[in-house]
């Protein structure tokens, strides 16, 4: 796994965790921000032929 792959996967993990917390807290602004961040990270991954893991649902 390359450095870019590790960084994108870590940032996605962090963004999904923050998204779950924002949902739980009812923070719609932060939900929107995290959803955009996740979309952008997934776009970057796709443009670089990087497969990313599905989010954990724990």
Phi, psi and omega in degrees: 000128181279170182299315180299318178299315180297316182295314180297316181296319179295316180294323176295315178303315180295318181294319178295321178296316178295323178298315178299318179295319179296319176300313182298325181274351181075022182272089185293328178297311180294326176301312179299317180299312182294322178296320177294318178299315180297316178300316181294317178297320179293325177295315179299316179300314181297319180294339180250017179053042179253122174278133179247149180288149174293151180295147176284142181249048181260000000 
